[in-house]
Amino acid sequence: MTQRDYASEEQRLYARWLDYGTRIGFVVLVATFLAYVFQLVPPAIDFDDLPKYWSLPVNEYLAATGAPTGWGWVRRLGSGDYLNFLGVAVLGGVTIVCYLRLLPALLSKGERVFAIICAIEIVVLAVAAAGIVGSGH
């Protein structure tokens, strides 16, 4: 049996984009971590000050450091410790990108039901990522 017998063209398309996206996300994670560790980009919280914050409850940590919540980290990408979040965001967004790439392929093949499911997935993931619907924390 060939690979085509095991996975549809759409599954292979999704998997290929997922592979590319996760590789890019991993490279971003490694690069931003190295920039942080070697202090190529200065951190918002100095390395020497980190131990005094590690044991604090989250509310006290946020108050003591002025750390942002939600998407507030985006405004702090100039700091090495927040730059690391970029790789996490890339990895978190890969699935949405894969679905966005898959949607036209499904529509062009006339797969309306799967295209609708795909579109709903995109909306649900985008709403979750945007923090529009929260758990109350």
N, CA, C and O atoms as CSV, one atom per row, in Angstrom:
chain,resi,resn,atom,element,x,y,z
A,1,MET,N,N,0.840,-1.188,0.000
A,1,MET,CA,C,0.000,0.000,0.000
A,1,MET,C,C,0.881,1.246,0.000
A,1,MET,O,O,1.947,1.280,0.616
A,2,THR,N,N,0.420,2.234,-0.685
A,2,THR,CA,C,1.164,3.494,-0.751
A,2,THR,C,C,0.677,4.441,0.330
A,2,THR,O,O,-0.312,4.182,1.016
A,3,GLN,N,N,1.397,5.546,0.464
A,3,GLN,CA,C,1.010,6.555,1.456
A,3,GLN,C,C,-0.380,7.099,1.141
A,3,GLN,O,O,-1.137,7.436,2.052
A,4,ARG,N,N,-0.712,7.184,-0.117
A,4,ARG,CA,C,-2.019,7.716,-0.522
A,4,ARG,C,C,-3.169,6.839,-0.008
A,4,ARG,O,O,-4.288,7.322,0.169
A,5,ASP,N,N,-2.895,5.567,0.229
A,5,ASP,CA,C,-3.924,4.677,0.735
A,5,ASP,C,C,-4.248,4.947,2.201
A,5,ASP,O,O,-5.320,4.583,2.685
A,6,TYR,N,N,-3.336,5.574,2.889
A,6,TYR,CA,C,-3.516,5.806,4.323
A,6,TYR,C,C,-4.025,7.198,4.650
A,6,TYR,O,O,-4.730,7.375,5.644
A,7,ALA,N,N,-3.688,8.182,3.845
A,7,ALA,CA,C,-4.072,9.554,4.153
A,7,ALA,C,C,-4.588,10.246,2.891
A,7,ALA,O,O,-4.049,10.072,1.798
A,8,SER,N,N,-5.634,11.024,3.073
A,8,SER,CA,C,-6.188,11.760,1.939
A,8,SER,C,C,-5.271,12.928,1.575
A,8,SER,O,O,-4.360,13.279,2.325
A,9,GLU,N,N,-5.527,13.512,0.424
A,9,GLU,CA,C,-4.745,14.671,-0.014
A,9,GLU,C,C,-4.865,15.813,1.006
A,9,GLU,O,O,-3.884,16.497,1.300
A,10,GLU,N,N,-6.067,16.007,1.534
A,10,GLU,CA,C,-6.283,17.063,2.529
A,10,GLU,C,C,-5.526,16.782,3.824
A,10,GLU,O,O,-4.968,17.698,4.427
A,11,GLN,N,N,-5.503,15.524,4.253
A,11,GLN,CA,C,-4.760,15.159,5.462
A,11,GLN,C,C,-3.265,15.401,5.279
A,11,GLN,O,O,-2.588,15.882,6.187
A,12,ARG,N,N,-2.762,15.063,4.099
A,12,ARG,CA,C,-1.335,15.294,3.832
A,12,ARG,C,C,-1.026,16.784,3.769
A,12,ARG,O,O,0.030,17.214,4.232
A,13,LEU,N,N,-1.937,17.581,3.200
A,13,LEU,CA,C,-1.762,19.036,3.144
A,13,LEU,C,C,-1.700,19.613,4.559
A,13,LEU,O,O,-0.810,20.400,4.883
A,14,TYR,N,N,-2.651,19.214,5.388
A,14,TYR,CA,C,-2.689,19.681,6.776
A,14,TYR,C,C,-1.407,19.271,7.505
A,14,TYR,O,O,-0.789,20.082,8.195
A,15,ALA,N,N,-1.017,18.009,7.345
A,15,ALA,CA,C,0.174,17.503,8.029
A,15,ALA,C,C,1.436,18.234,7.572
A,15,ALA,O,O,2.311,18.526,8.387
A,16,ARG,N,N,1.534,18.529,6.281
A,16,ARG,CA,C,2.704,19.229,5.754
A,16,ARG,C,C,2.801,20.630,6.360
A,16,ARG,O,O,3.874,21.053,6.789
A,17,TRP,N,N,1.674,21.346,6.394
A,17,TRP,CA,C,1.667,22.691,6.984
A,17,TRP,C,C,1.920,22.636,8.489
A,17,TRP,O,O,2.596,23.508,9.034
A,18,LEU,N,N,1.387,21.627,9.157
A,18,LEU,CA,C,1.634,21.454,10.587
A,18,LEU,C,C,3.117,21.198,10.834
A,18,LEU,O,O,3.694,21.734,11.780
A,19,ASP,N,N,3.724,20.391,9.995
A,19,ASP,CA,C,5.160,20.116,10.113
A,19,ASP,C,C,5.968,21.396,9.947
A,19,ASP,O,O,6.844,21.687,10.761
A,20,TYR,N,N,5.680,22.159,8.900
A,20,TYR,CA,C,6.404,23.419,8.679
A,20,TYR,C,C,6.208,24.375,9.856
A,20,TYR,O,O,7.162,24.976,10.351
A,21,GLY,N,N,4.966,24.503,10.290
A,21,GLY,CA,C,4.661,25.440,11.376
A,21,GLY,C,C,5.328,25.086,12.685
A,21,GLY,O,O,5.836,25.961,13.387
A,22,THR,N,N,5.329,23.798,13.019
A,22,THR,CA,C,5.966,23.396,14.278
A,22,THR,C,C,7.481,23.544,14.199
A,22,THR,O,O,8.127,23.868,15.195
A,23,ARG,N,N,8.044,23.309,13.029
A,23,ARG,CA,C,9.492,23.515,12.869
A,23,ARG,C,C,9.850,24.994,13.033
A,23,ARG,O,O,10.827,25.339,13.698
A,24,ILE,N,N,9.049,25.852,12.420
A,24,ILE,CA,C,9.279,27.294,12.558
A,24,ILE,C,C,9.123,27.702,14.017
A,24,ILE,O,O,9.951,28.443,14.546
A,25,GLY,N,N,8.069,27.224,14.670
A,25,GLY,CA,C,7.851,27.539,16.081
A,25,GLY,C,C,8.998,27.079,16.954
A,25,GLY,O,O,9.409,27.794,17.868
A,26,PHE,N,N,9.521,25.889,16.682
A,26,PHE,CA,C,10.643,25.373,17.459
A,26,PHE,C,C,11.882,26.241,17.269
A,26,PHE,O,O,12.576,26.554,18.236
A,27,VAL,N,N,12.160,26.627,16.039
A,27,VAL,CA,C,13.315,27.492,15.761
A,27,VAL,C,C,13.154,28.834,16.484
A,27,VAL,O,O,14.111,29.355,17.057
A,28,VAL,N,N,11.953,29.383,16.453
A,28,VAL,CA,C,11.701,30.653,17.154
A,28,VAL,C,C,11.904,30.471,18.652
A,28,VAL,O,O,12.509,31.324,19.302
A,29,LEU,N,N,11.405,29.363,19.209
A,29,LEU,CA,C,11.593,29.089,20.637
A,29,LEU,C,C,13.068,29.020,21.008
A,29,LEU,O,O,13.496,29.639,21.982
A,30,VAL,N,N,13.837,28.275,20.241
A,30,VAL,CA,C,15.264,28.123,20.532
A,30,VAL,C,C,15.988,29.466,20.388
A,30,VAL,O,O,16.785,29.840,21.248
A,31,ALA,N,N,15.712,30.180,19.310
A,31,ALA,CA,C,16.387,31.458,19.065
A,31,ALA,C,C,16.071,32.479,20.156
A,31,ALA,O,O,16.966,33.170,20.643
A,32,THR,N,N,14.804,32.574,20.536
A,32,THR,CA,C,14.443,33.565,21.566
A,32,THR,C,C,14.967,33.148,22.936
A,32,THR,O,O,15.321,34.000,23.750
A,33,PHE,N,N,15.017,31.849,23.194
A,33,PHE,CA,C,15.583,31.387,24.466
A,33,PHE,C,C,17.072,31.724,24.539
A,33,PHE,O,O,17.558,32.199,25.565
A,34,LEU,N,N,17.783,31.476,23.456
A,34,LEU,CA,C,19.212,31.806,23.432
A,34,LEU,C,C,19.435,33.310,23.574
A,34,LEU,O,O,20.365,33.743,24.255
A,35,ALA,N,N,18.586,34.099,22.933
A,35,ALA,CA,C,18.700,35.556,23.064
A,35,ALA,C,C,18.475,35.974,24.516
A,35,ALA,O,O,19.108,36.913,25.001
A,36,TYR,N,N,17.578,35.280,25.204
A,36,TYR,CA,C,17.306,35.570,26.611
A,36,TYR,C,C,18.470,35.129,27.507
A,36,TYR,O,O,18.969,35.910,28.317
A,37,VAL,N,N,18.890,33.884,27.353
A,37,VAL,CA,C,19.932,33.324,28.217
A,37,VAL,C,C,21.249,34.091,28.077
A,37,VAL,O,O,21.930,34.363,29.066
A,38,PHE,N,N,21.592,34.429,26.849
A,38,PHE,CA,C,22.853,35.146,26.630
A,38,PHE,C,C,22.672,36.663,26.703
A,38,PHE,O,O,23.582,37.433,26.395
A,39,GLN,N,N,21.488,37.061,27.114
A,39,GLN,CA,C,21.129,38.468,27.329
A,39,GLN,C,C,21.453,39.347,26.114
A,39,GLN,O,O,21.921,40.478,26.248
A,40,LEU,N,N,21.188,38.787,24.924
A,40,LEU,CA,C,21.308,39.567,23.704
A,40,LEU,C,C,20.214,40.623,23.662
A,40,LEU,O,O,20.373,41.687,23.063
A,41,VAL,N,N,19.109,40.306,24.309
A,41,VAL,CA,C,18.001,41.243,24.494
A,41,VAL,C,C,17.799,41.336,26.004
A,41,VAL,O,O,17.523,40.324,26.648
A,42,PRO,N,N,17.932,42.522,26.576
A,42,PRO,CA,C,17.832,42.629,28.036
A,42,PRO,C,C,16.458,42.209,28.560
A,42,PRO,O,O,15.436,42.546,27.963
A,43,PRO,N,N,16.431,41.473,29.676
A,43,PRO,CA,C,15.158,41.032,30.243
A,43,PRO,C,C,14.461,42.148,31.027
A,43,PRO,O,O,15.100,43.102,31.470
A,44,ALA,N,N,13.163,42.017,31.187
A,44,ALA,CA,C,12.400,42.965,32.001
A,44,ALA,C,C,12.733,42.769,33.474
A,44,ALA,O,O,12.767,43.733,34.239
A,45,ILE,N,N,12.981,41.517,33.877
A,45,ILE,CA,C,13.353,41.193,35.248
A,45,ILE,C,C,14.780,40.660,35.217
A,45,ILE,O,O,15.067,39.662,34.555
A,46,ASP,N,N,15.654,41.322,35.926
A,46,ASP,CA,C,17.058,40.934,35.955
A,46,ASP,C,C,17.208,39.521,36.503
A,46,ASP,O,O,16.476,39.124,37.410
A,47,PHE,N,N,18.160,38.759,35.953
A,47,PHE,CA,C,18.394,37.388,36.397
A,47,PHE,C,C,18.605,37.306,37.910
A,47,PHE,O,O,18.104,36.387,38.558
A,48,ASP,N,N,19.331,38.246,38.461
A,48,ASP,CA,C,19.637,38.214,39.897
A,48,ASP,C,C,18.389,38.410,40.760
A,48,ASP,O,O,18.364,37.992,41.918
A,49,ASP,N,N,17.358,39.041,40.204
A,49,ASP,CA,C,16.129,39.293,40.955
A,49,ASP,C,C,15.116,38.153,40.860
A,49,ASP,O,O,14.170,38.107,41.646
A,50,LEU,N,N,15.294,37.256,39.934
A,50,LEU,CA,C,14.319,36.178,39.717
A,50,LEU,C,C,14.018,35.344,40.961
A,50,LEU,O,O,12.846,35.101,41.248
A,51,PRO,N,N,15.024,34.897,41.708
A,51,PRO,CA,C,14.712,34.031,42.859
A,51,PRO,C,C,13.750,34.644,43.873
A,51,PRO,O,O,12.985,33.913,44.502
A,52,LYS,N,N,13.768,35.940,44.044
A,52,LYS,CA,C,12.857,36.525,45.045
A,52,LYS,C,C,11.404,36.517,44.580
A,52,LYS,O,O,10.500,36.718,45.391
A,53,TYR,N,N,11.167,36.289,43.300
A,53,TYR,CA,C,9.794,36.258,42.774
A,53,TYR,C,C,9.246,34.843,42.613
A,53,TYR,O,O,8.032,34.669,42.510
A,54,TRP,N,N,10.108,33.832,42.589
A,54,TRP,CA,C,9.684,32.471,42.286
A,54,TRP,C,C,8.639,31.914,43.247
A,54,TRP,O,O,7.757,31.166,42.825
A,55,SER,N,N,8.719,32.254,44.502
A,55,SER,CA,C,7.809,31.651,45.479
A,55,SER,C,C,6.539,32.466,45.712
A,55,SER,O,O,5.685,32.057,46.498
A,56,LEU,N,N,6.401,33.595,45.051
A,56,LEU,CA,C,5.224,34.445,45.259
A,56,LEU,C,C,3.975,33.865,44.610
A,56,LEU,O,O,4.043,33.285,43.527
A,57,PRO,N,N,2.830,34.024,45.278
A,57,PRO,CA,C,1.566,33.698,44.607
A,57,PRO,C,C,1.404,34.615,43.393
A,57,PRO,O,O,1.990,35.696,43.350
A,58,VAL,N,N,0.627,34.194,42.426
A,58,VAL,CA,C,0.568,34.904,41.156
A,58,VAL,C,C,0.152,36.367,41.305
A,58,VAL,O,O,0.712,37.233,40.633
A,59,ASN,N,N,-0.811,36.657,42.166
A,59,ASN,CA,C,-1.246,38.056,42.325
A,59,ASN,C,C,-0.117,38.926,42.876
A,59,ASN,O,O,0.064,40.065,42.445
A,60,GLU,N,N,0.635,38.388,43.824
A,60,GLU,CA,C,1.762,39.132,44.374
A,60,GLU,C,C,2.878,39.274,43.341
A,60,GLU,O,O,3.518,40.322,43.253
A,61,TYR,N,N,3.107,38.227,42.570
A,61,TYR,CA,C,4.108,38.283,41.502
A,61,TYR,C,C,3.761,39.380,40.497
A,61,TYR,O,O,4.615,40.182,40.123
A,62,LEU,N,N,2.502,39.406,40.066
A,62,LEU,CA,C,2.073,40.419,39.098
A,62,LEU,C,C,2.239,41.825,39.660
A,62,LEU,O,O,2.684,42.731,38.956
A,63,ALA,N,N,1.880,42.007,40.927
A,63,ALA,CA,C,2.008,43.323,41.547
A,63,ALA,C,C,3.476,43.726,41.708
A,63,ALA,O,O,3.832,44.880,41.470
A,64,ALA,N,N,4.322,42.785,42.107
A,64,ALA,CA,C,5.730,43.094,42.365
A,64,ALA,C,C,6.521,43.361,41.090
A,64,ALA,O,O,7.444,44.175,41.086
A,65,THR,N,N,6.159,42.674,40.011
A,65,THR,CA,C,6.941,42.794,38.773
A,65,THR,C,C,6.296,43.689,37.727
A,65,THR,O,O,6.947,44.109,36.771
A,66,GLY,N,N,5.022,43.976,37.910
A,66,GLY,CA,C,4.307,44.734,36.884
A,66,GLY,C,C,4.073,43.921,35.629
A,66,GLY,O,O,3.855,44.475,34.552
A,67,ALA,N,N,4.117,42.607,35.769
A,67,ALA,CA,C,3.937,41.715,34.619
A,67,ALA,C,C,2.529,41.856,34.052
A,67,ALA,O,O,1.560,41.977,34.801
A,68,PRO,N,N,2.424,41.840,32.737
A,68,PRO,CA,C,1.100,41.945,32.120
A,68,PRO,C,C,0.347,40.619,32.167
A,68,PRO,O,O,0.942,39.565,32.395
A,69,THR,N,N,-0.932,40.678,31.956
A,69,THR,CA,C,-1.749,39.473,31.831
A,69,THR,C,C,-2.352,39.461,30.431
A,69,THR,O,O,-2.303,40.459,29.712
A,70,GLY,N,N,-2.910,38.339,30.062
A,70,GLY,CA,C,-3.520,38.225,28.733
A,70,GLY,C,C,-2.516,38.489,27.632
A,70,GLY,O,O,-1.386,38.004,27.683
A,71,TRP,N,N,-2.925,39.254,26.641
A,71,TRP,CA,C,-2.076,39.579,25.495
A,71,TRP,C,C,-1.149,40.751,25.773
A,71,TRP,O,O,-0.505,41.250,24.850
A,72,GLY,N,N,-1.062,41.202,27.013
A,72,GLY,CA,C,-0.187,42.305,27.374
A,72,GLY,C,C,1.288,42.032,27.101
A,72,GLY,O,O,2.080,42.966,26.972
A,73,TRP,N,N,1.658,40.765,27.012
A,73,TRP,CA,C,3.048,40.396,26.740
A,73,TRP,C,C,3.516,40.921,25.389
A,73,TRP,O,O,4.711,41.147,25.195
A,74,VAL,N,N,2.592,41.119,24.454
A,74,VAL,CA,C,2.974,41.566,23.109
A,74,VAL,C,C,3.662,42.929,23.166
A,74,VAL,O,O,4.609,43.188,22.424
A,75,ARG,N,N,3.179,43.788,24.046
A,75,ARG,CA,C,3.791,45.118,24.186
A,75,ARG,C,C,5.194,45.043,24.785
A,75,ARG,O,O,5.937,46.023,24.739
A,76,ARG,N,N,5.558,43.903,25.340
A,76,ARG,CA,C,6.871,43.760,25.993
A,76,ARG,C,C,7.832,42.861,25.215
A,76,ARG,O,O,8.793,42.342,25.783
A,77,LEU,N,N,7.584,42.682,23.950
A,77,LEU,CA,C,8.456,41.821,23.149
A,77,LEU,C,C,9.883,42.341,23.050
A,77,LEU,O,O,10.774,41.607,22.622
A,78,GLY,N,N,10.115,43.578,23.433
A,78,GLY,CA,C,11.460,44.123,23.443
A,78,GLY,C,C,12.290,43.629,24.615
A,78,GLY,O,O,13.488,43.902,24.684
A,79,SER,N,N,11.673,42.912,25.528
A,79,SER,CA,C,12.381,42.339,26.682
A,79,SER,C,C,12.637,40.862,26.422
A,79,SER,O,O,11.766,40.146,25.931
A,80,GLY,N,N,13.839,40.417,26.757
A,80,GLY,CA,C,14.228,39.043,26.486
A,80,GLY,C,C,13.330,38.004,27.113
A,80,GLY,O,O,13.073,36.963,26.508
A,81,ASP,N,N,12.840,38.267,28.330
A,81,ASP,CA,C,12.000,37.278,28.991
A,81,ASP,C,C,10.608,37.187,28.365
A,81,ASP,O,O,9.960,36.145,28.471
A,82,TYR,N,N,10.143,38.233,27.727
A,82,TYR,CA,C,8.847,38.186,27.050
A,82,TYR,C,C,8.991,37.764,25.599
A,82,TYR,O,O,8.034,37.276,24.998
A,83,LEU,N,N,10.159,37.941,25.037
A,83,LEU,CA,C,10.417,37.524,23.663
A,83,LEU,C,C,10.199,36.027,23.502
A,83,LEU,O,O,9.822,35.566,22.425
A,84,ASN,N,N,10.433,35.266,24.567
A,84,ASN,CA,C,10.214,33.817,24.532
A,84,ASN,C,C,8.761,33.444,24.229
A,84,ASN,O,O,8.492,32.374,23.684
A,85,PHE,N,N,7.839,34.319,24.580
A,85,PHE,CA,C,6.428,34.033,24.352
A,85,PHE,C,C,6.110,33.955,22.860
A,85,PHE,O,O,5.123,33.334,22.464
A,86,LEU,N,N,6.937,34.580,22.041
A,86,LEU,CA,C,6.696,34.598,20.602
A,86,LEU,C,C,6.665,33.176,20.027
A,86,LEU,O,O,5.784,32.852,19.230
A,87,GLY,N,N,7.605,32.341,20.418
A,87,GLY,CA,C,7.623,30.952,19.947
A,87,GLY,C,C,6.407,30.176,20.398
A,87,GLY,O,O,5.868,29.364,19.646
A,88,VAL,N,N,5.971,30.420,21.623
A,88,VAL,CA,C,4.769,29.759,22.136
A,88,VAL,C,C,3.553,30.198,21.318
A,88,VAL,O,O,2.695,29.379,20.989
A,89,ALA,N,N,3.484,31.484,20.994
A,89,ALA,CA,C,2.371,32.000,20.190
A,89,ALA,C,C,2.388,31.408,18.784
A,89,ALA,O,O,1.338,31.085,18.229
A,90,VAL,N,N,3.581,31.267,18.210
A,90,VAL,CA,C,3.681,30.647,16.881
A,90,VAL,C,C,3.152,29.223,16.947
A,90,VAL,O,O,2.350,28.822,16.104
A,91,LEU,N,N,3.590,28.457,17.935
A,91,LEU,CA,C,3.117,27.078,18.060
A,91,LEU,C,C,1.610,27.023,18.318
A,91,LEU,O,O,0.913,26.151,17.799
A,92,GLY,N,N,1.123,27.958,19.120
A,92,GLY,CA,C,-0.308,27.998,19.402
A,92,GLY,C,C,-1.143,28.366,18.188
A,92,GLY,O,O,-2.302,27.963,18.087
A,93,GLY,N,N,-0.572,29.121,17.273
A,93,GLY,CA,C,-1.305,29.571,16.092
A,93,GLY,C,C,-1.183,28.655,14.892
A,93,GLY,O,O,-1.867,28.858,13.889
A,94,VAL,N,N,-0.333,27.661,14.975
A,94,VAL,CA,C,-0.095,26.779,13.824
A,94,VAL,C,C,-1.375,26.083,13.379
A,94,VAL,O,O,-1.626,25.970,12.179
A,95,THR,N,N,-2.173,25.624,14.305
A,95,THR,CA,C,-3.396,24.904,13.938
A,95,THR,C,C,-4.337,25.798,13.152
A,95,THR,O,O,-4.942,25.357,12.175
A,96,ILE,N,N,-4.468,27.055,13.570
A,96,ILE,CA,C,-5.335,27.985,12.832
A,96,ILE,C,C,-4.815,28.175,11.411
A,96,ILE,O,O,-5.594,28.169,10.458
A,97,VAL,N,N,-3.513,28.342,11.266
A,97,VAL,CA,C,-2.907,28.512,9.942
A,97,VAL,C,C,-3.164,27.269,9.085
A,97,VAL,O,O,-3.471,27.387,7.899
A,98,CYS,N,N,-3.041,26.100,9.671
A,98,CYS,CA,C,-3.292,24.856,8.929
A,98,CYS,C,C,-4.734,24.799,8.439
A,98,CYS,O,O,-4.994,24.444,7.289
A,99,TYR,N,N,-5.661,25.148,9.308
A,99,TYR,CA,C,-7.073,25.150,8.896
A,99,TYR,C,C,-7.334,26.206,7.827
A,99,TYR,O,O,-8.103,25.971,6.894
A,100,LEU,N,N,-6.702,27.358,7.960
A,100,LEU,CA,C,-6.871,28.400,6.944
A,100,LEU,C,C,-6.359,27.921,5.586
A,100,LEU,O,O,-6.936,28.254,4.551
A,101,ARG,N,N,-5.282,27.143,5.589
A,101,ARG,CA,C,-4.747,26.599,4.341
A,101,ARG,C,C,-5.634,25.489,3.802
A,101,ARG,O,O,-5.765,25.336,2.587
A,102,LEU,N,N,-6.238,24.720,4.682
A,102,LEU,CA,C,-7.070,23.587,4.287
A,102,LEU,C,C,-8.422,24.025,3.724
A,102,LEU,O,O,-8.959,23.372,2.829
A,103,LEU,N,N,-8.966,25.108,4.232
A,103,LEU,CA,C,-10.310,25.553,3.839
A,103,LEU,C,C,-10.467,25.723,2.326
A,103,LEU,O,O,-11.421,25.181,1.768
A,104,PRO,N,N,-9.579,26.449,1.633
A,104,PRO,CA,C,-9.755,26.567,0.177
A,104,PRO,C,C,-9.662,25.222,-0.556
A,104,PRO,O,O,-10.341,25.004,-1.559
A,105,ALA,N,N,-8.818,24.333,-0.046
A,105,ALA,CA,C,-8.693,23.012,-0.671
A,105,ALA,C,C,-10.003,22.237,-0.542
A,105,ALA,O,O,-10.430,21.573,-1.487
A,106,LEU,N,N,-10.626,22.319,0.605
A,106,LEU,CA,C,-11.905,21.639,0.805
A,106,LEU,C,C,-12.990,22.239,-0.081
A,106,LEU,O,O,-13.783,21.513,-0.681
A,107,LEU,N,N,-13.022,23.567,-0.160
A,107,LEU,CA,C,-14.028,24.231,-0.992
A,107,LEU,C,C,-13.840,23.907,-2.468
A,107,LEU,O,O,-14.814,23.703,-3.192
A,108,SER,N,N,-12.599,23.860,-2.909
A,108,SER,CA,C,-12.348,23.579,-4.330
A,108,SER,C,C,-12.742,22.156,-4.711
A,108,SER,O,O,-13.048,21.886,-5.873
A,109,LYS,N,N,-12.736,21.243,-3.736
A,109,LYS,CA,C,-13.145,19.859,-4.004
A,109,LYS,C,C,-14.636,19.639,-3.753
A,109,LYS,O,O,-15.140,18.526,-3.906
A,110,GLY,N,N,-15.340,20.711,-3.367
A,110,GLY,CA,C,-16.772,20.596,-3.125
A,110,GLY,C,C,-17.118,19.924,-1.810
A,110,GLY,O,O,-18.246,19.466,-1.628
A,111,GLU,N,N,-16.181,19.858,-0.905
A,111,GLU,CA,C,-16.403,19.233,0.406
A,111,GLU,C,C,-17.012,20.261,1.359
A,111,GLU,O,O,-16.345,20.747,2.273
A,112,ARG,N,N,-18.274,20.582,1.136
A,112,ARG,CA,C,-18.921,21.666,1.888
A,112,ARG,C,C,-19.029,21.381,3.385
A,112,ARG,O,O,-18.771,22.268,4.199
A,113,VAL,N,N,-19.400,20.172,3.754
A,113,VAL,CA,C,-19.562,19.840,5.176
A,113,VAL,C,C,-18.227,19.975,5.901
A,113,VAL,O,O,-18.155,20.572,6.975
A,114,PHE,N,N,-17.173,19.419,5.311
A,114,PHE,CA,C,-15.850,19.524,5.938
A,114,PHE,C,C,-15.360,20.971,5.940
A,114,PHE,O,O,-14.684,21.397,6.875
A,115,ALA,N,N,-15.700,21.723,4.899
A,115,ALA,CA,C,-15.311,23.137,4.851
A,115,ALA,C,C,-16.011,23.922,5.957
A,115,ALA,O,O,-15.403,24.798,6.572
A,116,ILE,N,N,-17.262,23.621,6.213
A,116,ILE,CA,C,-18.006,24.291,7.290
A,116,ILE,C,C,-17.396,23.934,8.646
A,116,ILE,O,O,-17.213,24.805,9.497
A,117,ILE,N,N,-17.086,22.669,8.843
A,117,ILE,CA,C,-16.443,22.244,10.096
A,117,ILE,C,C,-15.104,22.947,10.255
A,117,ILE,O,O,-14.769,23.413,11.343
A,118,CYS,N,N,-14.352,23.023,9.188
A,118,CYS,CA,C,-13.051,23.689,9.202
A,118,CYS,C,C,-13.212,25.171,9.560
A,118,CYS,O,O,-12.455,25.703,10.373
A,119,ALA,N,N,-14.193,25.830,8.953
A,119,ALA,CA,C,-14.438,27.250,9.235
A,119,ALA,C,C,-14.843,27.454,10.693
A,119,ALA,O,O,-14.415,28.415,11.332
A,120,ILE,N,N,-15.661,26.555,11.210
A,120,ILE,CA,C,-16.065,26.642,12.616
A,120,ILE,C,C,-14.851,26.463,13.521
A,120,ILE,O,O,-14.715,27.170,14.519
A,121,GLU,N,N,-13.982,25.537,13.188
A,121,GLU,CA,C,-12.746,25.336,13.959
A,121,GLU,C,C,-11.908,26.616,13.987
A,121,GLU,O,O,-11.372,26.993,15.029
A,122,ILE,N,N,-11.801,27.273,12.842
A,122,ILE,CA,C,-11.032,28.515,12.756
A,122,ILE,C,C,-11.626,29.565,13.685
A,122,ILE,O,O,-10.900,30.230,14.424
A,123,VAL,N,N,-12.934,29.710,13.646
A,123,VAL,CA,C,-13.601,30.708,14.489
A,123,VAL,C,C,-13.424,30.368,15.964
A,123,VAL,O,O,-13.088,31.245,16.760
A,124,VAL,N,N,-13.641,29.118,16.341
A,124,VAL,CA,C,-13.516,28.710,17.744
A,124,VAL,C,C,-12.097,28.948,18.255
A,124,VAL,O,O,-11.908,29.487,19.345
A,125,LEU,N,N,-11.104,28.545,17.468
A,125,LEU,CA,C,-9.713,28.729,17.887
A,125,LEU,C,C,-9.336,30.205,17.964
A,125,LEU,O,O,-8.618,30.618,18.875
A,126,ALA,N,N,-9.814,30.994,17.017
A,126,ALA,CA,C,-9.516,32.433,17.032
A,126,ALA,C,C,-10.161,33.111,18.238
A,126,ALA,O,O,-9.536,33.958,18.877
A,127,VAL,N,N,-11.390,32.753,18.553
A,127,VAL,CA,C,-12.071,33.325,19.719
A,127,VAL,C,C,-11.354,32.919,20.999
A,127,VAL,O,O,-11.180,33.738,21.901
A,128,ALA,N,N,-10.941,31.667,21.080
A,128,ALA,CA,C,-10.203,31.205,22.264
A,128,ALA,C,C,-8.870,31.930,22.397
A,128,ALA,O,O,-8.500,32.361,23.489
A,129,ALA,N,N,-8.152,32.065,21.290
A,129,ALA,CA,C,-6.848,32.741,21.326
A,129,ALA,C,C,-6.976,34.212,21.689
A,129,ALA,O,O,-6.108,34.771,22.359
A,130,ALA,N,N,-8.047,34.828,21.250
A,130,ALA,CA,C,-8.251,36.250,21.532
A,130,ALA,C,C,-8.673,36.487,22.977
A,130,ALA,O,O,-8.620,37.617,23.461
A,131,GLY,N,N,-9.091,35.433,23.667
A,131,GLY,CA,C,-9.497,35.583,25.055
A,131,GLY,C,C,-10.886,36.194,25.199
A,131,GLY,O,O,-11.230,36.723,26.255
A,132,ILE,N,N,-11.676,36.119,24.141
A,132,ILE,CA,C,-13.023,36.707,24.168
A,132,ILE,C,C,-13.899,35.966,25.170
A,132,ILE,O,O,-14.667,36.585,25.907
A,133,VAL,N,N,-13.783,34.649,25.196
A,133,VAL,CA,C,-14.520,33.839,26.151
A,133,VAL,C,C,-13.493,33.305,27.141
A,133,VAL,O,O,-12.569,32.587,26.760
A,134,GLY,N,N,-13.656,33.656,28.402
A,134,GLY,CA,C,-12.681,33.245,29.409
A,134,GLY,C,C,-13.290,32.350,30.448
A,134,GLY,O,O,-14.503,32.149,30.498
A,135,SER,N,N,-12.418,31.812,31.282
A,135,SER,CA,C,-12.879,30.912,32.331
A,135,SER,C,C,-13.125,31.642,33.642
A,135,SER,O,O,-13.475,31.023,34.647
A,136,GLY,N,N,-12.945,32.952,33.632
A,136,GLY,CA,C,-13.191,33.719,34.851
A,136,GLY,C,C,-11.983,33.884,35.736
A,136,GLY,O,O,-12.105,34.416,36.839
A,137,HIS,N,N,-10.816,33.445,35.292
A,137,HIS,CA,C,-9.593,33.586,36.103
A,137,HIS,C,C,-8.984,34.940,35.893
A,137,HIS,O,O,-7.951,35.251,36.487
